[in-house]
Amino acid sequence: MAWEFDVLHWFQSLHGPVQDAFFSFITHFGDAGLFWIIATALVLIFVKDKRVGLTAALALLLDLLICNICLKPMIARDRPFWIDTSVQLLVKPPTDYSFPSGHSAASFAAAVSFVQYNRKWGCAALVLATLIAISRLYLFIHFPTDVLVGIAVGILCGLLSGLLIREAYGRFTKEK
Protein backbone atom coordinates (compact mmCIF):
# COMPACT_ATOMS: atom_id res chain seq x y z
CA MET A 1 0.00 0.00 0.00
CA ALA A 2 3.00 2.32 0.49
CA TRP A 3 3.54 2.74 -3.25
CA GLU A 4 -0.11 3.70 -3.66
CA PHE A 5 0.24 6.49 -1.12
CA ASP A 6 3.43 7.56 -2.94
CA VAL A 7 1.39 7.93 -6.14
CA LEU A 8 -1.40 9.79 -4.35
CA HIS A 9 1.06 12.13 -2.63
CA TRP A 10 2.71 12.80 -5.99
CA PHE A 11 -0.69 13.90 -7.29
CA GLN A 12 -1.00 16.14 -4.22
CA SER A 13 2.23 17.86 -5.32
CA LEU A 14 0.50 18.92 -8.57
CA HIS A 15 -2.25 20.92 -6.88
CA GLY A 16 -2.93 24.49 -7.88
CA PRO A 17 -6.04 26.65 -8.27
CA VAL A 18 -6.64 25.78 -11.95
CA GLN A 19 -6.05 22.04 -11.50
CA ASP A 20 -8.14 21.97 -8.32
CA ALA A 21 -11.07 23.62 -10.07
CA PHE A 22 -10.73 21.43 -13.17
CA PHE A 23 -10.54 18.06 -11.40
CA SER A 24 -13.18 19.03 -8.82
CA PHE A 25 -15.48 19.82 -11.76
CA ILE A 26 -14.59 16.84 -13.97
CA THR A 27 -15.02 14.25 -11.20
CA HIS A 28 -18.72 15.11 -10.91
CA PHE A 29 -19.34 13.69 -14.39
CA GLY A 30 -18.95 10.29 -12.74
CA ASP A 31 -21.20 10.92 -9.73
CA ALA A 32 -23.61 7.98 -9.46
CA GLY A 33 -22.95 7.33 -13.15
CA LEU A 34 -25.60 9.97 -13.81
CA PHE A 35 -23.83 11.64 -16.75
CA TRP A 36 -23.34 8.25 -18.41
CA ILE A 37 -26.93 7.22 -17.70
CA ILE A 38 -28.22 10.45 -19.26
CA ALA A 39 -25.87 10.05 -22.24
CA THR A 40 -27.12 6.48 -22.69
CA ALA A 41 -30.76 7.57 -22.50
CA LEU A 42 -30.13 10.30 -25.08
CA VAL A 43 -28.44 7.80 -27.38
CA LEU A 44 -31.38 5.42 -26.99
CA ILE A 45 -33.81 8.21 -27.86
CA PHE A 46 -31.97 9.99 -30.66
CA VAL A 47 -29.63 7.49 -32.32
CA LYS A 48 -31.14 5.23 -34.94
CA ASP A 49 -28.88 2.25 -34.17
CA LYS A 50 -30.34 1.17 -30.83
CA ARG A 51 -27.47 -1.26 -30.26
CA VAL A 52 -25.32 1.67 -29.10
CA GLY A 53 -27.62 2.68 -26.26
CA LEU A 54 -28.53 -0.89 -25.35
CA THR A 55 -24.85 -1.81 -25.12
CA ALA A 56 -24.14 1.15 -22.84
CA ALA A 57 -27.20 0.44 -20.69
CA LEU A 58 -26.25 -3.20 -20.26
CA ALA A 59 -22.62 -2.27 -19.54
CA LEU A 60 -23.69 0.22 -16.85
CA LEU A 61 -26.02 -2.36 -15.32
CA LEU A 62 -23.27 -5.01 -15.25
CA ASP A 63 -20.86 -2.47 -13.77
CA LEU A 64 -23.35 -1.57 -11.03
CA LEU A 65 -23.83 -5.23 -10.12
CA ILE A 66 -20.12 -6.07 -10.15
CA CYS A 67 -18.68 -2.94 -8.53
CA ASN A 68 -21.26 -1.50 -6.22
CA ILE A 69 -23.32 -4.52 -5.24
CA CYS A 70 -20.64 -7.23 -5.16
CA LEU A 71 -17.04 -5.98 -4.90
CA LYS A 72 -17.28 -2.82 -2.79
CA PRO A 73 -19.14 -4.38 0.16
CA MET A 74 -17.30 -7.69 -0.13
CA ILE A 75 -13.79 -6.18 -0.13
CA ALA A 76 -14.69 -3.20 2.10
CA ARG A 77 -11.47 -1.31 1.43
CA ASP A 78 -10.96 1.95 3.30
CA ARG A 79 -10.58 5.11 1.26
CA PRO A 80 -7.21 6.88 1.29
CA PHE A 81 -8.59 9.93 3.11
CA TRP A 82 -9.92 7.67 5.88
CA ILE A 83 -6.37 6.47 6.51
CA ASP A 84 -4.39 9.68 5.85
CA THR A 85 -6.52 12.44 7.30
CA SER A 86 -3.89 15.13 6.67
CA VAL A 87 -5.07 15.75 3.09
CA GLN A 88 -7.79 18.36 2.74
CA LEU A 89 -10.49 17.13 0.35
CA LEU A 90 -11.77 19.41 -2.39
CA VAL A 91 -15.06 17.52 -2.86
CA LYS A 92 -17.68 16.05 -0.56
CA PRO A 93 -16.20 12.84 0.86
CA PRO A 94 -17.85 9.64 -0.35
CA THR A 95 -19.15 7.38 2.40
CA ASP A 96 -18.98 4.02 0.63
CA TYR A 97 -15.91 1.82 0.27
CA SER A 98 -13.05 2.48 -2.10
CA PHE A 99 -12.45 -0.68 -4.16
CA PRO A 100 -13.05 -0.57 -7.07
CA SER A 101 -13.61 2.96 -8.32
CA GLY A 102 -17.23 3.19 -9.42
CA HIS A 103 -16.58 6.48 -11.22
CA SER A 104 -13.84 4.84 -13.29
CA ALA A 105 -15.81 1.66 -13.93
CA ALA A 106 -19.01 3.38 -15.07
CA SER A 107 -17.08 5.85 -17.21
CA PHE A 108 -15.13 3.17 -19.03
CA ALA A 109 -18.16 0.87 -19.33
CA ALA A 110 -20.07 3.57 -21.20
CA ALA A 111 -17.08 4.85 -23.19
CA VAL A 112 -16.10 1.38 -24.40
CA SER A 113 -19.74 0.77 -25.32
CA PHE A 114 -19.80 3.93 -27.43
CA VAL A 115 -16.43 3.38 -29.12
CA GLN A 116 -17.59 0.02 -30.49
CA TYR A 117 -20.17 1.76 -32.67
CA ASN A 118 -18.86 5.28 -33.23
CA ARG A 119 -15.14 6.06 -33.06
CA LYS A 120 -15.60 9.84 -32.77
CA TRP A 121 -18.07 9.71 -29.84
CA GLY A 122 -16.21 6.82 -28.32
CA CYS A 123 -12.84 8.57 -28.37
CA ALA A 124 -14.35 11.69 -26.78
CA ALA A 125 -15.99 9.48 -24.14
CA LEU A 126 -12.68 7.68 -23.50
CA VAL A 127 -10.91 11.01 -22.96
CA LEU A 128 -13.59 12.06 -20.47
CA ALA A 129 -13.47 8.64 -18.77
CA THR A 130 -9.69 8.93 -18.42
CA LEU A 131 -9.95 12.41 -16.92
CA ILE A 132 -12.59 11.21 -14.46
CA ALA A 133 -10.35 8.30 -13.43
CA ILE A 134 -7.36 10.63 -12.94
CA SER A 135 -9.55 13.01 -10.93
CA ARG A 136 -10.20 10.27 -8.38
CA LEU A 137 -6.46 10.04 -7.70
CA TYR A 138 -5.88 13.79 -7.80
CA LEU A 139 -8.69 14.34 -5.30
CA PHE A 140 -7.34 11.63 -2.92
CA ILE A 141 -10.62 9.71 -3.13
CA HIS A 142 -9.26 6.39 -4.47
CA PHE A 143 -6.08 4.36 -4.44
CA PRO A 144 -4.42 3.69 -7.82
CA THR A 145 -5.45 0.01 -7.74
CA ASP A 146 -9.08 1.07 -7.11
CA VAL A 147 -8.96 3.13 -10.29
CA LEU A 148 -7.08 0.50 -12.34
CA VAL A 149 -9.49 -2.27 -11.37
CA GLY A 150 -12.43 0.06 -11.97
CA ILE A 151 -11.10 0.77 -15.47
CA ALA A 152 -10.61 -2.95 -16.12
CA VAL A 153 -14.12 -3.82 -14.90
CA GLY A 154 -15.58 -1.02 -17.01
CA ILE A 155 -13.74 -2.14 -20.13
CA LEU A 156 -14.83 -5.75 -19.61
CA CYS A 157 -18.46 -4.70 -19.02
CA GLY A 158 -18.42 -2.58 -22.18
CA LEU A 159 -16.88 -5.33 -24.32
CA LEU A 160 -19.10 -8.08 -22.93
CA SER A 161 -22.20 -5.94 -23.41
CA GLY A 162 -21.23 -5.20 -27.00
CA LEU A 163 -20.77 -8.90 -27.66
CA LEU A 164 -24.11 -9.81 -26.07
CA ILE A 165 -26.08 -7.06 -27.82
CA ARG A 166 -24.54 -7.83 -31.24
CA GLU A 167 -25.30 -11.54 -30.70
CA ALA A 168 -28.88 -10.79 -29.66
CA TYR A 169 -29.39 -8.49 -32.64
CA GLY A 170 -27.92 -11.12 -34.95
CA ARG A 171 -30.34 -13.75 -33.68
CA PHE A 172 -33.28 -11.35 -33.68
CA THR A 173 -32.73 -10.25 -37.28
CA LYS A 174 -32.33 -13.88 -38.44
CA GLU A 175 -35.71 -14.80 -36.93
CA LYS A 176 -37.54 -12.11 -38.90
Buried (B, 14 or more C-beta within 10 A) or exposed (E): EEEBBEBBBEBBEEBEEEBBEBBBEBBBBBBEBEBBBEBBEEBBEEBEEBBBBBBBBBBBEBBBEBBBEEBBEEEEBEBBBEEEEEBEBBBEEBEEBBBBBBBBBBBBBBBBBBBBBBEEBBEBBBEBBBBBBBBBBBBBBBBBBBBBBBBBBBBBBBBBBBEBBBEEBEEEEEEE
